Every structure is written in C-alpha cells, then in structure tokens.
Amino acid sequence: MRLTPIEISQHKFNVRFRGFDKDEVHALLAMVVADFEEVVRENAQLRREAERLGRELDTHLGRERTIQETLTTAQGVVEQMQRAASKDSEQIIVDAELRCEKMVAEARQQCSDLTHNIAELHHLRERLDGDLRNVLESYLKMVDAFDEARHDRKMSSVDPSYSNKADTRAT
C-alpha cells in the first residue's frame, strides 16, 4: 500500500503509557511529510520527463527508420544510376567505334577514288600531250609547207626557171 503525504500527516498514533514525546514525533512526521512531498513531486516530474523523453525517443526512432529507409532507397537509386550510366557509356563507346569504323571506311573509299581519279588524269594528260604534240607537229609541217610555197613563189617571180626546179623537187 502506498502512502500519500496527506495520509502521513493525518495519521494518528495510539497513545500508550510511557510513549514517545508527542512534539518530537510530530516534528519528525512534519519533516517526513515535507521530504515525502518533495519526493512525490520529483517523482511526478521525473515521470512527466520520462514520458516526454519517451515520446521524443519514439519521434527520433521514427526519424531514424525514415532516414534508414531513405538511405536504402538512395543507395538503390545510386546503384541503378551507376548501372544505367555504365550501360550508357558502353553504348556511347560502341556507337563511337562504329562511327569511327564508318569514317575510316569512307576515308579509305575516298582515298581509293582519288587514287583512281589521279591515275585517270595522268592517263588523260599523257593522251592530251600526245594529241597536242601531233597537232603541233602537223601545224609545224603546214607552216613549213606554207613557208616553202611562199619561198618558191618568191623565187619563181625572181627566176622563172626556179619553178621547174621546185616542181622536180616536189616529185
């Protein structure tokens, strides 16, 4: 059974022959009541504090669970992002390699085409050089023939016997 400070202060003791000094007992009871009241107040305050701390602890434990769940979720997201980034980077590398191979193939084709064109141009130049040489030689022969004919006319106008010599030379 728990006693309250009021019960202690209102408690009546039986009187006996040769009992304790009533004033001393009352003084002691007053001190016990005062101390007990203080203990009861402290106990009530400590219970309230314990309840408040319990609620605070529950709040912090809830936050801790939320933080743990958030961290777990974040870690999963980070791992997923890393996998996606790794996959993306691999795809980028594959695409770059394919573009590079295509560019190299195109460059080789262009080089082959240019080499073929250069060979055709060299062949065309050689043919044109030969044709030009033939045309120039034929013009040179024509010029020589005109010069000789002019010379022959000049000479035949000066010496009529020269035309017979030129005719015999031509045959």
Rosetta blueprint (number, residue, H / E / L):
1 M L
2 R L
3 L L
4 T L
5 P H
6 I H
7 E H
8 I H
9 S H
10 Q H
11 H L
12 K L
13 F L
14 N L
15 V L
16 R L
17 F L
18 R L
19 G L
20 F L
21 D L
22 K H
23 D H
24 E H
25 V H
26 H H
27 A H
28 L H
29 L H
30 A H
31 M H
32 V H
33 V H
34 A H
35 D H
36 F H
37 E H
38 E H
39 V H
40 V H
41 R H
42 E H
43 N H
44 A H
45 Q H
46 L H
47 R H
48 R H
49 E H
50 A H
51 E H
52 R H
53 L H
54 G H
55 R H
56 E H
57 L H
58 D H
59 T H
60 H H
61 L H
62 G H
63 R H
64 E H
65 R H
66 T H
67 I H
68 Q H
69 E H
70 T H
71 L H
72 T H
73 T H
74 A H
75 Q H
76 G H
77 V H
78 V H
79 E H
80 Q H
81 M H
82 Q H
83 R H
84 A H
85 A H
86 S H
87 K H
88 D H
89 S H
90 E H
91 Q H
92 I H
93 I H
94 V H
95 D H
96 A H
97 E H
98 L H
99 R H
100 C H
101 E H
102 K H
103 M H
104 V H
105 A H
106 E H
107 A H
108 R H
109 Q H
110 Q H
111 C H
112 S H
113 D H
114 L H
115 T H
116 H H
117 N H
118 I H
119 A H
120 E H
121 L H
122 H H
123 H H
124 L H
125 R H
126 E H
127 R H
128 L H
129 D H
130 G H
131 D H
132 L H
133 R H
134 N H
135 V H
136 L H
137 E H
138 S H
139 Y H
140 L H
141 K H
142 M H
143 V H
144 D H
145 A H
146 F H
147 D H
148 E H
149 A H
150 R H
151 H H
152 D H
153 R H
154 K H
155 M H
156 S H
157 S H
158 V H
159 D L
160 P L
161 S H
162 Y H
163 S H
164 N H
165 K H
166 A H
167 D H
168 T H
169 R H
170 A H
171 T L
